[in-house]
């Protein structure tokens, strides 16, 4: 199966479900609001139930054209920094990447790879080459990169280097910002535990924390070069979750989508 076929198979149903959930939820919220305003007891909780059949009918009415799906997939791959996948998908789908700066995309990929592999010093150098003013403009980005470098030193059991690095490169952040001080204290607490990964702050040692920092830097670089910091797909998913939260607040029972990756709906 070609990459484009795999992408369509992977994204089509969840995208359709997310789009339909947002639309159907918006309609349900609107209808429930209208009914509540005409009620003699507006403070009484609403307990309407939308059946799965009714919800599926709303989903089936939401048809995503293949061209729209292609655009969403390309936008996601480019925004998240999957250069090779974006190029291969575009070739198989017959799409011209005329509006995509592949050089800039490649630079963002190298920065992401450096962070996710723990080479923070290299990442900082690459960031300064691509966006010389970025880290000067954002103390938070600088702190998170240097915090990650401290974590990498602790991961390598380089205790003396870690203590020295924290004093030279991170102490000033702790002095000027309460939240940064708290984050630094949690990071330094890792030194107390024999098995830091199993400590209350072990999440800092997980690879997902590297990814979190990489995502933050990627979004900042996109904003720096006047691009959207979030893919259209991410916005659509966030919208679907937001509308579901609105329904939950109104005590409406409906087929809920808890797993966006599968697009499956649970019975109300």
TACOR-V784752 format. One record per residue. N is the residue number from 1. RES is the residue in one small letter. OMEGA is omega in degrees with one decimal (999 if undefined). D_LAST is the distance of its C-alpha to the last C-alpha in whole Angstrom. Layout:
BEGIN
<<N,RES,OMEGA,D_LAST> <N,RES,OMEGA,D_LAST>>
END
This chain:
BEGIN
<<1,x,-178.9,36> <2,x,-179.8,37> <3,x,-178.6,36> <4,x,178.1,34> <5,x,177.8,33> <6,x,179.5,31> <7,x,180.0,30> <8,x,-179.6,28> <9,x,-176.8,27> <10,x,-172.4,25> <11,x,-169.3,24> <12,x,-176.6,24> <13,x,178.0,20> <14,x,179.6,19> <15,x,179.3,21> <16,x,-179.7,19> <17,x,-179.8,16> <18,x,179.1,17> <19,x,-179.1,19> <20,x,179.8,16> <21,x,179.3,14> <22,x,-179.0,16> <23,x,-178.5,18> <24,x,178.9,14> <25,x,178.8,13> <26,x,178.5,17> <27,x,-178.8,17> <28,x,178.2,14> <29,x,179.9,16> <30,x,-179.5,19> <31,x,-178.7,18> <32,x,178.4,16> <33,x,-179.8,20> <34,x,-178.6,22> <35,x,-178.0,20> <36,x,-178.9,21> <37,x,179.9,24> <38,x,-178.8,25> <39,x,178.3,24> <40,x,-178.9,27> <41,x,-174.5,25> <42,x,-179.3,24> <43,x,179.3,23> <44,x,-179.4,21> <45,x,178.8,17> <46,x,-178.9,15> <47,x,177.7,12> <48,x,176.3,11> <49,x,174.6,7> <50,x,-177.8,7> <51,x,179.3,7> <52,x,178.3,7> <53,x,178.9,11> <54,x,-179.4,11> <55,x,179.7,10> <56,x,176.6,12> <57,x,177.2,15> <58,x,179.5,15> <59,x,-177.6,16> <60,x,178.5,18> <61,x,179.9,20> <62,x,-178.7,21> <63,x,178.7,24> <64,x,178.9,25> <65,x,-178.5,29> <66,x,179.3,31> <67,x,178.4,33> <68,x,178.3,30> <69,x,177.4,29> <70,x,-178.7,32> <71,x,179.3,33> <72,x,-179.6,30> <73,x,179.0,31> <74,x,179.1,34> <75,x,179.6,33> <76,x,-177.0,31> <77,x,-179.2,34> <78,x,-178.1,37> <79,x,-177.5,35> <80,x,173.6,34> <81,x,178.0,38> <82,x,-171.5,37> <83,x,-177.2,41> <84,x,179.0,41> <85,x,179.6,38> <86,x,-179.7,38> <87,x,-179.2,42> <88,x,179.5,41> <89,x,-179.4,38> <90,x,179.4,40> <91,x,-178.3,42> <92,x,-178.1,40> <93,x,179.2,38> <94,x,-178.1,41> <95,x,176.3,41> <96,x,179.3,43> <97,x,-175.4,43> <98,x,-176.8,45> <99,x,-177.2,43> <100,x,176.3,43> <101,x,-175.4,45> <102,x,177.8,45> <103,x,178.2,48> <104,x,178.1,46> <105,x,178.7,43> <106,x,178.6,45> <107,x,178.5,46> <108,x,179.2,43> <109,x,-179.4,42> <110,x,177.8,45> <111,x,178.3,44> <112,x,-178.5,41> <113,x,179.6,42> <114,x,-179.8,45> <115,x,-176.1,42> <116,x,176.1,40> <117,x,176.3,43> <118,x,179.2,44> <119,x,-172.4,47> <120,x,179.1,47> <121,x,178.3,50> <122,x,-179.9,50> <123,x,-179.9,47> <124,x,178.3,49> <125,x,179.7,52> <126,x,178.3,50> <127,x,-178.9,48> <128,x,176.3,51> <129,x,-177.1,53> <130,x,-175.5,50> <131,x,-171.5,49> <132,x,-175.3,52> <133,x,-170.9,51> <134,x,-176.3,47> <135,x,175.4,48> <136,x,-177.7,50> <137,x,-176.6,48> <138,x,178.0,45> <139,x,-178.5,46> <140,x,177.5,42> <141,x,-179.6,42> <142,x,179.8,46> <143,x,-176.8,45> <144,x,176.2,42> <145,x,-179.3,44> <146,x,174.2,47> <147,x,179.2,44> <148,x,176.5,43> <149,x,176.6,47> <150,x,178.4,47> <151,x,-179.3,44> <152,x,176.9,46> <153,x,177.7,49> <154,x,178.6,48> <155,x,179.6,46> <156,x,179.1,49> <157,x,178.4,51> <158,x,-169.4,53> <159,x,-178.3,53> <160,x,179.0,56> <161,x,-179.9,55> <162,x,-180.0,52> <163,x,179.9,54> <164,x,-179.6,56> <165,x,-179.6,53> <166,x,-178.4,51> <167,x,-174.9,54> <168,x,-168.7,56> <169,x,-173.8,53> <170,x,-177.6,50> <171,x,-177.3,52> <172,x,178.6,52> <173,x,-179.4,48> <174,x,-178.5,48> <175,x,-173.2,51> <176,x,-175.9,49> <177,x,-176.2,45> <178,x,-177.6,44> <179,x,178.1,40> <180,x,177.9,43> <181,x,179.4,45> <182,x,178.3,42> <183,x,178.6,40> <184,x,178.6,44> <185,x,177.6,44> <186,x,-179.9,41> <187,x,179.9,43> <188,x,179.2,46> <189,x,178.0,45> <190,x,-178.8,44> <191,x,-177.0,48> <192,x,-171.3,47> <193,x,176.2,45> <194,x,177.8,47> <195,x,-174.2,44> <196,x,-177.7,42> <197,x,-179.3,39> <198,x,-179.0,38> <199,x,177.8,39> <200,x,-179.7,36> <201,x,-179.1,37> <202,x,-179.9,37> <203,x,178.5,34> <204,x,-178.1,37> <205,x,-177.6,39> <206,x,-179.3,36> <207,x,179.3,36> <208,x,178.1,33> <209,x,173.9,35> <210,x,-179.1,38> <211,x,178.6,35> <212,x,178.4,34> <213,x,179.7,37> <214,x,178.7,38> <215,x,179.6,35> <216,x,179.3,36> <217,x,179.8,39> <218,x,179.0,38> <219,x,-179.7,36> <220,x,178.4,40> <221,x,178.3,42> <222,x,178.0,40> <223,x,-179.6,40> <224,x,-179.7,44> <225,x,174.9,44> <226,x,174.4,43> <227,x,176.5,40> <228,x,-177.4,36> <229,x,-177.0,35> <230,x,-179.7,31> <231,x,178.2,30> <232,x,178.9,28> <233,x,178.8,26> <234,x,178.6,25> <235,x,179.8,25> <236,x,179.2,22> <237,x,179.0,20> <238,x,178.8,21> <239,x,179.7,20> <240,x,178.8,17> <241,x,179.5,16> <242,x,-178.5,18> <243,x,176.5,16> <244,x,177.0,12> <245,x,178.4,14> <246,x,178.1,15> <247,x,179.0,12> <248,x,179.9,11> <249,x,-179.8,15> <250,x,179.5,14> <251,x,176.9,11> <252,x,176.7,9> <253,x,-174.3,5> <254,x,177.4,5> <255,x,-173.3,5> <256,x,176.9,7> <257,x,-179.6,10> <258,x,-177.5,12> <259,x,-176.5,15> <260,x,-176.7,17> <261,x,-180.0,20> <262,x,-178.8,18> <263,x,-178.6,15> <264,x,178.7,13> <265,x,178.4,9> <266,x,178.7,6> <267,x,-179.8,4> <268,x,999,0>>
END
